[in-house]
Amino acid sequence: MAKQILIKPVVTEKSTKLADKRNTYAFVVDKGANKIQIRQAVEQMFNVSVDAVNTMVIPGKPKSRTTKTAIVRGTKSAYKKAYVTLTPGETIDLFGGSEE
């Protein structure tokens, strides 16, 4: 169940700063998932306790590119993003680095 709700982690400059300073991690989640399901999925998958969940729906954006013959137009899909704040003292290792 957790793998169907959590699609992938968002690894950007902003999300890494939030993880370091506020213990908040960003994930792309299923559009039909609510905050309770996201909380349960993160707790089950990473074995941590979640303090808060904030969600937002990122709208689709029109994109175009030029080819030799024409301009190809399309849209980038909309998706849902969740910011998950963990209780103090807990972390998620997104990169799976080994301790050496």
Backbone bond lengths (Angstrom), bond angles and torsions (degrees), N, CA, C in turn:
res aa  C-N    CA-C-N  psi(-1)  N-CA   C-N-CA  omega(-1)  CA-C   N-CA-C  phi
1 M - - - 1.444 - - 1.516 111.71 -
2 A 1.336 117.31 -40.49 1.460 120.77 -176.29 1.525 111.45 -65.89
3 K 1.341 116.98 -34.27 1.460 119.58 -179.38 1.520 112.13 -71.10
4 Q 1.332 117.59 -24.86 1.458 119.74 178.39 1.524 111.25 -80.19
5 I 1.329 117.96 -25.98 1.464 121.12 -179.39 1.522 110.10 -86.18
6 L 1.320 117.74 -50.13 1.470 121.66 178.46 1.521 108.86 -85.65
7 I 1.324 117.03 113.30 1.462 120.22 -177.54 1.522 110.88 -85.36
8 K 1.350 117.05 -53.44 1.459 120.35 177.94 1.526 109.42 -162.75
9 P 1.326 117.44 155.59 1.464 119.42 175.00 1.528 110.62 -78.33
10 V 1.306 115.90 149.98 1.455 121.16 176.31 1.524 106.87 -94.78
11 V 1.332 116.63 116.64 1.458 121.36 -179.42 1.520 107.80 -113.54
12 T 1.329 115.45 95.73 1.460 122.71 176.76 1.517 108.06 -130.61
13 E 1.309 115.89 176.37 1.456 119.90 178.47 1.525 110.99 -63.43
14 K 1.326 115.88 -41.64 1.466 120.62 179.57 1.527 111.37 -64.76
15 S 1.326 117.27 -44.28 1.465 119.66 -177.08 1.531 111.57 -68.55
16 T 1.336 118.12 -32.88 1.468 119.27 177.71 1.526 110.78 -71.14
17 K 1.316 117.95 -35.98 1.471 120.43 175.97 1.523 110.61 -65.28
18 L 1.336 116.89 -42.09 1.463 120.32 178.01 1.525 111.56 -63.61
19 A 1.320 116.49 -38.25 1.467 120.00 179.30 1.523 110.85 -65.70
20 D 1.328 116.99 -38.29 1.463 120.73 -179.25 1.528 112.15 -73.67
21 K 1.334 116.64 -44.62 1.466 119.99 -172.36 1.531 113.85 -88.46
22 R 1.333 117.69 -42.10 1.461 120.43 -172.49 1.523 114.17 -114.58
23 N 1.328 117.53 2.91 1.462 121.96 -179.31 1.533 111.04 60.00
24 T 1.349 116.10 39.25 1.453 122.98 -178.43 1.521 109.36 -116.28
25 Y 1.338 116.52 131.52 1.455 121.90 -178.07 1.520 109.50 -118.82
26 A 1.337 117.01 145.65 1.460 122.29 -177.59 1.526 109.90 -108.94
27 F 1.328 115.82 139.40 1.455 122.43 179.12 1.519 109.88 -137.35
28 V 1.348 116.11 146.15 1.457 120.92 166.64 1.522 104.95 -86.23
29 V 1.334 116.25 127.24 1.460 120.80 -174.98 1.527 110.34 -122.87
30 D 1.315 115.77 168.90 1.456 122.04 177.09 1.524 109.62 -64.13
31 K 1.341 117.22 138.69 1.462 120.52 -175.66 1.518 113.24 -65.10
32 G 1.326 118.27 -23.80 1.456 120.89 -179.37 1.516 113.98 -90.02
33 A 1.324 118.27 -3.31 1.465 121.54 -176.43 1.528 110.77 -80.03
34 N 1.339 115.87 141.38 1.458 119.63 175.31 1.525 109.97 -101.76
35 K 1.335 116.62 178.98 1.462 120.80 -174.27 1.524 112.27 -64.47
36 I 1.311 117.49 -35.48 1.463 120.92 -179.34 1.525 110.48 -66.78
37 Q 1.335 116.99 -43.35 1.463 120.69 178.81 1.526 110.84 -66.11
38 I 1.343 117.57 -38.18 1.467 120.81 178.68 1.519 110.02 -65.12
39 R 1.342 117.00 -42.73 1.469 121.20 178.34 1.528 110.46 -59.48
40 Q 1.329 117.43 -47.28 1.466 121.21 -179.22 1.526 111.44 -64.46
41 A 1.335 117.08 -38.21 1.469 120.34 -179.37 1.524 111.37 -66.23
42 V 1.339 117.39 -42.87 1.467 120.52 179.78 1.520 110.12 -66.96
43 E 1.328 117.24 -42.57 1.471 120.18 179.98 1.525 111.41 -64.27
44 Q 1.325 116.66 -37.67 1.463 120.50 -179.45 1.525 111.30 -73.55
45 M 1.332 117.36 -42.56 1.461 120.57 -173.50 1.539 112.71 -75.15
46 F 1.337 117.61 -40.29 1.468 120.73 -174.26 1.519 113.32 -107.27
47 N 1.333 118.21 -2.41 1.464 122.94 177.88 1.530 111.97 57.21
48 V 1.332 115.92 49.90 1.462 123.36 177.80 1.526 108.25 -129.63
49 S 1.339 116.82 169.30 1.463 119.71 174.68 1.527 108.80 -107.60
50 V 1.329 115.97 134.20 1.458 122.61 -174.21 1.518 109.16 -98.26
51 D 1.332 115.97 135.99 1.458 122.15 179.31 1.526 111.03 -92.25
52 A 1.352 117.87 -45.83 1.466 121.46 -177.75 1.520 110.34 -150.48
53 V 1.343 115.45 154.52 1.465 122.04 176.78 1.523 107.89 -132.15
54 N 1.328 117.01 126.51 1.458 122.84 174.30 1.522 107.83 -119.41
55 T 1.337 116.65 134.11 1.459 120.71 -177.52 1.520 111.03 -122.71
56 M 1.330 114.98 157.08 1.460 121.34 174.79 1.520 108.84 -153.79
57 V 1.331 115.95 147.76 1.455 121.17 176.81 1.516 107.80 -102.99
58 I 1.323 116.45 119.80 1.456 122.46 179.12 1.527 107.10 -88.21
59 P 1.343 118.64 120.15 1.472 119.82 -176.82 1.524 112.09 -71.72
60 G 1.322 116.11 156.38 1.459 121.48 176.43 1.518 110.58 -69.24
61 K 1.317 117.11 149.03 1.460 121.69 -177.83 1.525 109.94 -121.97
62 P 1.322 116.84 140.54 1.472 118.32 176.60 1.531 110.62 -72.54
63 K 1.317 116.49 137.46 1.463 122.86 179.00 1.526 108.42 -130.48
64 S 1.330 116.03 148.70 1.459 119.63 175.72 1.521 109.23 -144.13
65 R 1.315 115.02 152.24 1.464 120.71 175.61 1.516 108.22 -141.88
66 T 1.312 114.80 151.81 1.457 120.63 -177.46 1.521 109.83 -100.41
67 T 1.337 115.81 130.97 1.452 121.47 174.88 1.529 107.91 -112.06
68 K 1.334 116.60 -175.12 1.461 119.32 -179.77 1.523 112.25 -64.60
69 T 1.336 116.25 -34.29 1.460 119.19 -173.09 1.531 114.57 -101.96
70 A 1.320 118.70 -29.96 1.464 119.29 -174.74 1.525 110.44 -158.37
71 I 1.320 114.76 177.54 1.454 121.79 172.84 1.525 107.30 -98.61
72 V 1.322 116.37 122.51 1.457 121.42 -179.10 1.528 107.49 -94.90
73 R 1.330 115.44 121.69 1.459 120.53 -178.95 1.523 109.86 -112.08
74 G 1.313 115.30 144.98 1.458 121.08 177.54 1.513 109.53 -162.57
75 T 1.311 116.08 -172.56 1.456 120.29 177.69 1.516 110.06 -129.52
76 K 1.323 114.94 147.40 1.447 122.24 173.33 1.521 106.71 -85.77
77 S 1.306 118.26 135.07 1.460 122.16 -173.64 1.521 112.12 -65.39
78 A 1.325 115.64 148.62 1.457 121.63 173.01 1.526 108.50 -77.51
79 Y 1.330 116.63 151.63 1.462 120.62 178.60 1.516 109.63 -148.91
80 K 1.321 115.71 166.51 1.451 122.38 179.63 1.520 108.88 -109.80
81 K 1.336 115.28 135.29 1.462 121.10 -179.16 1.523 108.67 -120.25
82 A 1.324 116.71 141.07 1.458 121.63 179.69 1.518 109.65 -125.79
83 Y 1.341 115.45 132.66 1.458 122.12 172.07 1.523 107.14 -101.63
84 V 1.335 116.03 118.04 1.458 122.35 -175.89 1.524 108.25 -109.83
85 T 1.354 115.90 119.99 1.459 121.70 177.59 1.518 108.82 -99.22
86 L 1.322 115.83 126.52 1.464 121.23 -179.80 1.519 110.59 -91.93
87 T 1.326 116.17 160.97 1.453 120.35 175.84 1.523 108.92 -67.15
88 P 1.331 118.08 152.01 1.468 120.52 -177.97 1.528 112.28 -57.52
89 G 1.306 114.69 138.20 1.463 120.83 178.41 1.517 114.67 95.27
90 E 1.339 118.46 -7.51 1.463 121.10 179.86 1.518 110.19 -110.55
91 T 1.336 115.95 146.80 1.461 121.23 179.61 1.526 109.85 -138.35
92 I 1.334 114.60 162.21 1.462 121.94 174.76 1.525 106.73 -118.36
93 D 1.336 116.73 128.36 1.471 120.90 176.90 1.520 108.29 -92.35
94 L 1.333 116.50 94.21 1.467 121.03 -177.40 1.520 113.35 -73.60
95 F 1.331 116.91 -27.52 1.456 120.57 -174.69 1.519 112.79 -92.79
96 G 1.316 118.38 -13.19 1.456 121.10 177.26 1.510 113.15 67.01
97 G 1.327 117.47 33.34 1.462 121.64 -179.35 1.511 111.42 -70.47
98 S 1.319 115.65 147.91 1.455 119.51 178.62 1.525 109.95 -87.53
99 E 1.296 115.50 146.87 1.470 121.45 178.51 1.530 108.64 -85.41
100 E 1.320 115.99 115.28 1.472 119.63 -179.72 1.494 110.75 -126.66
